[in-house]
Amino acid sequence: MTRSKGSFVLAAVLLAGCRSDLNQQLMERELRMQEDQIYQLQDELQDKRARLSRAAGENASLRKQLGIVDADASLPARVSVPAGVAAPGQPAVVPAPMLVPPAIDVPPPAAAPAPAADGLRFAPPTPPPAAGKPSAVSPPALVPPSLDGVPPLPDEPGAAGPVGRQLSYEQSVADAPAIDHLVINPNRTECLDGDGDGKSDGLAVVFEPRDVDGRLVSAAGDVSIVVLDPSATPAGGSEAGGIARWDIPARDAVAHFRRTSRARGLHLTLPWPGQPPGPGHVRVVVRLSCPDGRVHETDATVAVP
């Protein structure tokens, strides 16, 4: 009984000693890890300080090259300037150089040349003007020589007739090919809805005068555009059931003529003079009255929203 009790006490003492050794080892291990972390943080701090010092030096060098002399604002308060490095001083103020006008020595006029052997004498050179005074001598006028039997040029005094004259539009198209027919552009001729209320506000008409070969011709003449109701228009071309009519004189129609790759012919935008037509289709008749008395006419059907 006594021996078993002593064995129990010994086992308890050994177990307590083992536990204390284990706790001590764990504590020492944790202390070593913290010490390693402290060393690592110290190394990082030294590295950061070295980088900050290099950046401050580069910044000071760049500011010195750019002429910025504010040393207190360029370096943080926690960064100390190394010994032996002086702060940049104020730049020297260089006074602007004085501009002195150059002195010009005018040579005296040369003596008049002696007469030549054949009795001709050259005119003496004109003396230069005094300093600060403009010269009053004007260049000699160039007179063209006159030739016998050759008429004077048109820009000379006494020339017969003007140099040129501006032709009117009618005169400029007088030599153009004759108009054979009219062609309405169906893609550009339409009813317009400017305010988007679903009702037509006007009519856009684009037509091209063409010659017998189908080429575009510059046209001059009065233009008449009539809008008719197809259901009320009887056969024979009568204007019964007319909805609107516009008469454009030649002087106004000329301003709407275009000859480009995108715009060809006469482009007219016409607002409705009265109540616009209802939804459906209308017949648009275009007439062109030329100055020589010929009248050309064409028509097309246009949808109305």
C-alpha positions as CSV (number, residue, x, y, z in Angstrom):
1,M,0.0,0.0,0.0
2,T,2.8,2.4,0.9
3,R,4.8,1.5,-2.2
4,S,1.8,2.1,-4.6
5,K,1.2,5.5,-2.9
6,G,4.8,6.5,-3.5
7,S,4.7,5.5,-7.1
8,F,1.7,7.7,-7.6
9,V,3.4,10.7,-6.1
10,L,6.4,10.2,-8.3
11,A,4.3,9.9,-11.4
12,A,2.5,13.1,-10.5
13,V,5.8,14.9,-10.0
14,L,7.2,13.7,-13.3
15,L,4.0,14.7,-15.1
16,A,4.1,18.2,-13.6
17,G,7.7,18.6,-14.7
18,C,6.9,17.5,-18.2
19,R,4.1,20.0,-18.4
20,S,6.3,22.9,-17.2
21,D,9.0,22.0,-19.7
22,L,6.4,22.0,-22.5
23,N,5.0,25.4,-21.5
24,Q,8.5,26.8,-21.3
25,Q,9.4,25.5,-24.8
26,L,6.3,27.0,-26.2
27,M,7.0,30.4,-24.6
28,E,10.5,30.4,-25.8
29,R,9.4,29.5,-29.3
30,E,6.9,32.4,-29.3
31,L,9.6,34.8,-28.0
32,R,12.0,33.7,-30.8
33,M,9.2,34.3,-33.4
34,Q,8.5,37.8,-32.0
35,E,12.2,38.6,-32.0
36,D,12.5,37.5,-35.6
37,Q,9.6,39.8,-36.5
38,I,11.2,42.7,-34.7
39,Y,14.4,42.1,-36.7
40,Q,12.4,42.0,-39.9
41,L,10.6,45.2,-39.1
42,Q,13.9,46.9,-38.3
43,D,15.3,45.8,-41.7
44,E,12.3,47.1,-43.5
45,L,12.5,50.4,-41.6
46,Q,16.2,50.8,-42.6
47,D,15.3,50.0,-46.2
48,K,12.5,52.6,-46.2
49,R,14.8,55.2,-44.7
50,A,17.4,54.5,-47.4
51,R,14.8,54.8,-50.2
52,L,13.4,58.0,-48.6
53,S,16.9,59.5,-48.4
54,R,17.6,58.6,-52.1
55,A,14.3,60.1,-53.2
56,A,15.0,63.3,-51.2
57,G,18.4,63.6,-52.9
58,E,16.9,63.1,-56.3
59,N,14.2,65.6,-55.6
60,A,16.7,68.2,-54.4
61,S,18.8,67.6,-57.5
62,L,15.9,68.0,-59.9
63,R,14.7,71.1,-58.1
64,K,18.1,72.6,-58.3
65,Q,18.2,71.9,-62.1
66,L,14.8,73.5,-62.5
67,G,15.9,76.6,-60.6
68,I,13.5,75.9,-57.6
69,V,15.3,77.2,-54.5
70,D,12.7,76.6,-51.8
71,A,14.7,74.1,-49.8
72,D,12.3,74.0,-46.8
73,A,9.3,73.0,-49.0
74,S,11.3,70.5,-51.0
75,L,12.4,68.2,-48.1
76,P,10.2,66.8,-45.3
77,A,10.9,67.9,-41.7
78,R,11.9,64.4,-40.7
79,V,14.6,64.2,-43.4
80,S,18.0,65.7,-42.5
81,V,20.3,67.1,-45.2
82,P,23.6,65.2,-45.1
83,A,26.7,66.9,-43.8
84,G,28.7,68.7,-46.4
85,V,25.7,69.3,-48.7
86,A,24.7,73.0,-48.8
87,A,21.1,74.0,-49.4
88,P,20.7,75.6,-52.9
89,G,21.0,79.3,-52.8
90,Q,19.0,82.0,-54.6
91,P,19.7,82.3,-58.3
92,A,21.8,85.2,-59.4
93,V,19.8,88.0,-61.0
94,V,21.4,88.8,-64.3
95,P,20.5,92.3,-65.5
96,A,19.1,92.6,-69.0
97,P,21.7,93.9,-71.5
98,M,21.2,97.4,-72.7
99,L,20.3,97.7,-76.4
100,V,22.5,100.3,-78.2
101,P,21.4,101.2,-81.7
102,P,24.2,100.7,-84.2
103,A,25.9,103.8,-85.7
104,I,25.6,103.9,-89.4
105,D,28.2,105.9,-91.3
106,V,26.7,107.2,-94.6
107,P,29.4,107.7,-97.2
108,P,29.5,110.9,-99.1
109,P,27.9,111.0,-102.6
110,A,30.2,110.1,-105.4
111,A,31.3,112.7,-107.8
112,A,29.6,113.0,-111.1
113,P,31.3,110.9,-113.8
114,A,33.1,112.6,-116.6
115,P,31.4,112.7,-120.0
116,A,32.2,109.9,-122.3
117,A,34.0,110.2,-125.5
118,D,30.8,110.1,-127.6
119,G,29.2,113.0,-125.8
120,L,26.8,110.9,-123.7
121,R,26.6,111.6,-120.0
122,F,25.3,109.3,-117.3
123,A,23.0,110.7,-114.7
124,P,24.6,111.0,-111.3
125,P,23.4,108.6,-108.6
126,T,20.7,109.8,-106.3
127,P,22.2,110.6,-102.9
128,P,20.8,108.5,-100.0
129,P,18.3,110.1,-97.7
130,A,19.4,111.4,-94.4
131,A,19.2,109.2,-91.3
132,G,15.7,109.1,-89.9
133,K,14.0,110.7,-92.9
134,P,12.1,108.7,-95.5
135,S,13.1,108.9,-99.1
136,A,10.8,111.1,-101.3
137,V,12.1,109.7,-104.6
138,S,9.5,107.5,-106.3
139,P,10.5,104.7,-108.6
140,P,10.3,105.6,-112.3
141,A,7.1,104.5,-114.1
142,L,7.5,101.8,-116.7
143,V,6.1,102.8,-120.1
144,P,5.6,100.0,-122.6
145,P,7.1,100.6,-126.0
146,S,4.7,101.5,-128.8
147,L,4.9,99.4,-132.0
148,D,3.6,100.5,-135.4
149,G,0.7,98.5,-136.5
150,V,0.1,96.7,-133.1
151,P,-3.1,97.7,-131.2
152,P,-2.7,98.6,-127.5
153,L,-3.4,96.0,-124.9
154,P,-6.9,96.1,-123.3
155,D,-5.6,97.4,-119.9
156,E,-3.8,100.3,-121.5
157,P,-5.4,103.8,-121.7
158,G,-7.3,104.2,-124.9
159,A,-7.9,100.5,-125.4
160,A,-11.2,99.8,-127.1
161,G,-13.8,98.0,-125.0
162,P,-13.7,96.7,-121.4
163,V,-11.4,93.9,-120.3
164,G,-14.3,91.6,-119.5
165,R,-17.9,91.6,-118.3
166,Q,-19.9,89.3,-116.0
167,L,-22.5,87.3,-117.7
168,S,-26.0,86.7,-116.3
169,Y,-27.2,83.2,-115.5
170,E,-29.4,83.2,-118.6
171,Q,-26.5,84.3,-120.8
172,S,-24.2,81.7,-119.2
173,V,-26.6,78.8,-120.1
174,A,-27.4,80.2,-123.6
175,D,-24.7,77.8,-125.1
176,A,-25.8,74.9,-122.9
177,P,-27.5,71.9,-124.5
178,A,-31.3,72.3,-125.0
179,I,-33.6,70.8,-122.4
180,D,-35.4,67.7,-123.7
181,H,-37.4,66.6,-120.6
182,L,-37.6,66.8,-116.8
183,V,-37.0,64.0,-114.3
184,I,-38.4,64.1,-110.7
185,N,-36.1,62.5,-108.1
186,P,-38.5,60.1,-106.2
187,N,-36.1,59.6,-103.3
188,R,-35.9,63.4,-102.5
189,T,-39.4,64.4,-103.4
190,E,-41.6,63.9,-100.3
191,C,-44.0,65.5,-97.8
192,L,-42.2,67.0,-94.8
193,D,-43.1,66.7,-91.1
194,G,-40.9,69.2,-89.3
195,D,-42.6,69.2,-85.8
196,G,-43.2,65.4,-85.7
197,D,-46.9,65.7,-85.0
198,G,-47.8,63.2,-87.8
199,K,-49.1,65.9,-90.2
200,S,-47.3,67.2,-93.3
201,D,-45.9,70.8,-93.0
202,G,-44.7,71.2,-96.5
203,L,-43.4,69.6,-99.7
204,A,-39.9,69.0,-100.9
205,V,-39.5,68.8,-104.7
206,V,-36.3,67.8,-106.5
207,F,-36.2,67.6,-110.3
208,E,-33.5,67.6,-112.9
209,P,-33.6,69.2,-116.4
210,R,-32.0,66.8,-118.9
211,D,-31.0,66.9,-122.5
212,V,-31.8,64.3,-125.2
213,D,-28.9,62.1,-123.9
214,G,-30.1,62.2,-120.3
215,R,-27.4,64.5,-119.0
216,L,-28.1,67.3,-116.5
217,V,-28.6,70.7,-118.0
218,S,-28.3,74.1,-116.4
219,A,-31.9,75.4,-116.7
220,A,-33.2,79.0,-116.6
221,G,-36.9,79.6,-116.5
222,D,-40.0,80.0,-114.4
223,V,-41.1,77.1,-112.3
224,S,-44.7,76.1,-111.5
225,I,-45.5,73.3,-109.1
226,V,-49.1,72.1,-108.7
227,V,-50.4,69.5,-106.2
228,L,-53.5,67.7,-107.2
229,D,-55.8,65.1,-105.7
230,P,-55.5,62.0,-107.9
231,S,-59.0,60.9,-107.2
232,A,-60.5,64.2,-108.3
233,T,-58.2,64.8,-111.3
234,P,-60.0,63.9,-114.5
235,A,-58.2,62.6,-117.6
236,G,-56.7,65.2,-119.9
237,G,-54.3,66.9,-117.4
238,S,-56.9,69.4,-116.0
239,E,-56.1,71.1,-112.7
240,A,-59.4,70.3,-111.2
241,G,-59.1,69.2,-107.6
242,G,-56.0,71.3,-107.0
243,I,-54.7,71.3,-103.4
244,A,-51.8,73.8,-103.7
245,R,-49.8,75.8,-106.3
246,W,-46.5,77.6,-106.2
247,D,-45.1,79.9,-108.9
248,I,-41.3,80.5,-108.6
249,P,-39.8,83.1,-111.0
250,A,-36.6,82.3,-112.8
251,R,-34.5,84.7,-110.8
252,D,-35.5,82.8,-107.6
253,A,-35.4,79.3,-109.1
254,V,-31.8,79.8,-110.2
255,A,-30.6,80.0,-106.6
256,H,-31.9,76.5,-105.9
257,F,-30.0,74.8,-108.7
258,R,-27.2,72.4,-107.6
259,R,-24.7,70.4,-109.6
260,T,-22.8,68.2,-107.2
261,S,-22.5,64.4,-106.6
262,R,-25.1,64.5,-103.8
263,A,-27.3,67.4,-104.9
264,R,-28.3,67.6,-108.5
265,G,-31.0,69.7,-110.2
266,L,-33.4,72.2,-108.6
267,H,-34.1,71.6,-104.8
268,L,-37.3,73.4,-103.6
269,T,-38.8,73.3,-100.1
270,L,-42.4,74.6,-100.1
271,P,-44.6,75.0,-97.1
272,W,-48.3,74.4,-97.6
273,P,-50.1,77.7,-98.3
274,G,-53.3,76.4,-96.6
275,Q,-54.7,73.3,-95.0
276,P,-52.3,70.3,-95.7
277,P,-53.8,67.3,-97.5
278,G,-54.9,64.3,-95.6
279,P,-53.2,60.9,-95.4
280,G,-52.9,59.1,-98.7
281,H,-51.3,60.2,-102.0
282,V,-51.1,63.3,-104.1
283,R,-50.0,64.1,-107.6
284,V,-47.2,66.6,-108.0
285,V,-47.0,68.3,-111.4
286,V,-43.8,70.3,-112.2
287,R,-43.6,72.8,-115.2
288,L,-40.5,74.6,-116.4
289,S,-41.1,77.6,-118.8
290,C,-37.9,78.4,-120.7
291,P,-37.1,81.9,-121.9
292,D,-37.5,80.7,-125.6
293,G,-41.1,79.9,-124.9
294,R,-40.8,76.1,-124.6
295,V,-42.6,74.4,-121.6
296,H,-41.5,71.1,-120.1
297,E,-43.7,69.2,-117.7
298,T,-43.5,66.1,-115.6
299,D,-45.4,64.6,-112.7
300,A,-45.0,62.1,-109.8
301,T,-47.1,60.5,-107.1
302,V,-46.1,61.4,-103.5
303,A,-47.3,59.7,-100.3
304,V,-48.8,62.0,-97.5
305,P,-48.4,60.9,-93.9
